């Protein structure tokens, strides 16, 4: 069973350009990707300054993006992170939220995700407050699908260390009391899960009282820890059998829009092919995206790009790689060259301000 596949542009750092989004939406639509969720951390008007209106130019770009999705047969969605709204959901906050919902309706948002991730969570009555907000939004949005990301969207204890200890029974309360029509996002056993086991997803569905909507943090490479690496290999640690256990499979791509296509194509193969081979899938996807010669070059350099990374590459090898890819006129080669130059390097300061 192949679940609904989609792109979730939900990473920190430099977002994709307008042109990159449009191109990837159109291309991936031909490879099973049926939804696109706009949620870059850099769009402050969806996060820390969510109550402020988008500037006219950004609003126009989003409306065009929604139209491009419609033309490609792709569902257009927006991820709204009303920063710590649950601390004070008063009349003023409701007025601002109503205005934002009206804006999202106007631009053509059909999938609305309310994201409570990356915010303090050790709050008394957290589930109650978030359920109230989601219910309030559900009665006012024109979106035909409503999704929410909990503050604790994985079993990974790193969330408790960073955002405070999760309240007892938090996920169970969401599962029991949220309208069954509202989908709930989940990243798996970890924030960046190497595996999505069938039994884990089945247990999660029992807790949430619905199949989880997967937010897959591969091949994303944001944050100070991951930005020195390019995640290019095929998807592993997932089997086609998980399709029966989830409601949708959204991929949080890498900062590099063209290179992201390589692993993203392999996810379609994973669900489609009964004899899925990650190495063969990578080779097929890389040749389709980069062409045979460049694909072979990337495969030869996979260990340096994905395993060693910028911080550990010897200076001589770094210079050789830079020269190697700078000489090739292809978007994939240009992205690798820019990455080698630190174009997408992310610091903790960037994360904390987005």
N, C-alpha and C positions, 0 to 999 in steps of 0.2 A: 504494500500500500504506500503510494507516494503522497506525502502530505503537501499542503500548500506551501510553496517555497517563496521567500521574499528577501528583500534587502532592508536592513535597518541601519541607516547612516547615523550611528549613535556614538561615535568616538570623540575623544578629546583632541585638541590641536587644530591644525588647519583643516577646514572642511573641504569637501569636493567643490569644484567650481560648478557654475550653472551648466556649462557645456559638458562636463564630466558626468554630472547626474543624468542629463538627458540622454547621452550616448549609452551609458550603462543600463538605464531603464529599457531602452529600445533593444539593446543587444541581449540582455538577460531574459527579456520577455520571450525570446525564441528558444530559451533553454529552461523553461519551467518555472521561472520566477514571476509570480503573479501579483505581488504587492511590493510597494516601496514605502517605507516609513521614514519621513524626514525628522531627524532628532539630533542634529550635530550639537555637541556640547558648546560649540563656539557661538551658537545663536542665543545670545543672552536674553532675547525677547521671548524665549520659550522657557527660560530658567530663572536666573536671579532677578531679572527685570521683566518677568512674564506679564506683570500688570500694565506695562507700558505698550503702546501700539508699535507694531513693526513700522519702520520707515517706509515711505512710499515705494522706493526702488526695490527693497526686499520683498514687500508685499506683492508687487507686480511679478517679480521673479517666481514667487511661490505659486501664484495663480497660473503662470505659464507652465510651471512644472506639473501642476495638477492636470492641465490640459494635455500635456505631453504623455502623462500616464494614461489618461483616457484614450488617447489616440493609439497607444501601444497595447491597450487591453489590460492595463495594470491598475490595481487599486492604489489610490494615493492616500497616504496617511501622514499624520503629524504626531510627534511625541511631545506632549506638554508636561513640563516639570515645574509645577507651581511651587516654588521653593518654600518649604516649611509652612505652607498654607494651613496645615492642620494645627499650627500653634495659635492661629487667630483667624478663624473662619467667620468673620463678622460681616456686617452689612456692606462695608466699604470693599472688602475682599470679594464678596459675592457680586457686587456691581462690576468690578474689574474683570472677574472671571466670566461673567455673562457677556461682556464686551469682547473678550478674547474668543469665546465660543462662537459668537456671531461672525467675527472675522474669519475664523477657520471654516465656518459654513460657507461664507461668501467666496472663498478662494477655491472651494471644491473638495474639502477634506471628507473622505468617506470612511476612513479608519482613524479613530481617535484613540491615542494611547495616553493615559494619565500615569506619569512616571514618578514614583515616590522613592526611587533609588538614590544613593549617594547623598542622603540627608540623615541627620540625627534620628535615631529610632528608639532610644530608651525613654519613651514618653508614656506616661500613664494613659491608658485608654487609646493607644495608637490605632488599633484596628477600628474602634468605634468611630474615631474622627475621620479616618480615611474612607470608611464605608459611607459615612454621611456625605462626604465630598463627592465620591463616585456616584452615589444615588442622585445627588443634586444635579450633577452634570448629565447623567443619563436622561433626566427629564427635560433637558434643555438643548442638548446637542442635536444637530441634524445628521450626524454621522450614522451610518448603518451598522458599524461595528465598533464596540467599545472594549478597550483592552486596558488593563492596569498592570503596572510593575510594582510589586510590594517593596517595602523598605528592605526586607530580607528575602531575596529572590533566589537563594541557594542555601544549602546546608553549610556552606563554607564558613568556618568560624572567623575568618578574616573580617567579615562584616561586623561581627560583634566587637572585635578589637578596635575597629576604626570608627564605627558609628554608634557604639554603645550596645549593651547586652539586649538581645531581642526579648520583648515581653513574652511571658509564658502564654502558650496557646494562641499566639498572634496569627499564624497561618491557618490554624484550624478555624479561628473566628472569621477570617476572610472567606474561607471555603464554605462555611455554614451559612453566612449571612449576606454575602454579595449575591446579587441577582445572577442566576445560572447563565444568563446570556452574556455576562461580562467575562471576557477571557483574562487569564492571569499568566503573566510572563514568568519564565523560569530559566536559569542558565545551566542547571544540572547540579552535580555534586559540588562543583567549585565555581568560582566566578569565571575562570577560564578553564572549562572542563576538558580534560584530555579524553574522557569517555562519557558517553550518555547511555548507561546500561538500561536494558529493558526493565529489569526489576525495580531499579531506582525510579524510573518514570512512572511505573505502575503504582508504587507507593506514594509518589508525589500526587498523582491523580486522586488517590484516596483522601489525602489530606486536603487538597484544594477542592474536592468534589466536582472536578472537571478535568479534562485532559489539559496538561500545561501547554502554553504557547511558548515555544522555545526561542529564547534570545541566545544565539550561539556566538560566543566570543572567540571565534576563529573565522577568518585570519586576521582579525583586528590586531594592530600593533601600536596602540597609543600608550600613554603613560611613560614615566621616566624609565621604568624597567623594560618595557617591550619595544619602545621606538627604535632602539639600536638594532632591531632584527626585522628581516623581511619574511613573512609567513607565506610561503609559496607552495609547499607540498600539498598533496591531495588530502582530503578529509580522511581521518582514521578515527578509531574509537567510537564509531557510530555504525550501526548496521541497518539494513533496510527494514528489519523487523520493528524498529522503534516508530515507524510511520503509523502503526496502529495504536500507539500509546500517546500521541501528541495531537494537538489541534492544528498546529502550523509550525514551520521551521524557518525562523528569520535569522539571517546571517549578518553579523556586524562586521563589515569589511575592513580592509586595511586602509590606511591613509592614501595609499597609492591606487588610484582608481582603475588603471588599466591592468596592473599586476594582480589586483584582487580577482579579476575575472578567472584567472587560472584555477585557484582552489575552488572558487564558486561553481565553476563548470563541473568539477569532480563530484560535488554533492548531488547534482542531478544524476550522474552516473551511478553513484552509490545506491540510490533508491531504485534506479532503473535496471541495473545489471545484476543478475543472480550470481555471477562469478566476478564480482568487483575486485580489481587488483589496483591498489593505490599507486604503485609505480607506473603501471600502464595508463592509469587514468591521468596522472600528472603529465605524462609524455603526450598523450592525446590532446589534453587541454592546452598545454603550453604551445604545441605546434599550431593549434587553431588560433591562439591569441597572438603569438609572437612570430610564427613562421618556423620551419624546420631548423634552419641554421641557428637563429637566436635561441630557440627552445633548447637545442643541444648545449649551447653555451651556458644558459641558465642552469641546466641540469648539472653540468660539470662544476658549477660554482655554488650549488645548493648548500653545501656544508658551510662555506664561508658566509653566505648571505643569511641563512636561517639559524645556524648553530653557533658559529663563532661571533658574528655581530661586530658592530663598529668599534666597540670599546676594546675588543681583544684582537682585532686584526693587526698583524704586524704592519708597520708603516710601508715597507716595500711591497707587500701584497696588496695593501690598500691602493697604492699608486698604480699598480699593475691593473687592478680591477677598474679603477677610474679611467685609465687610458683605454682599456678594452671596451667599455660600454660607451664612452664619450665618442668613439669613432663610428658608432652605429646610429643611423637615422631611423629610429623606431620609437614609438611612445614607451614601450616597456624598457628599452635601453636608457631612454632619457630619465625615466623614473628611478632606475637603479643608480644612475650617475648622480642624480639629485640627492637620493638617500645617502650615498657615499659622502656627499658634501655636507651632510647634516641638516638638509632642508626640512625634514620632518621630525627632528629631534625634539622631544617634549620634556620639560622640566616640571618639578613639583609645583612651581609657581604658576605655570600655565594651567595645570589641573585645578589648583585652588581658586583661580580667578574665573574659571569657566562654569 
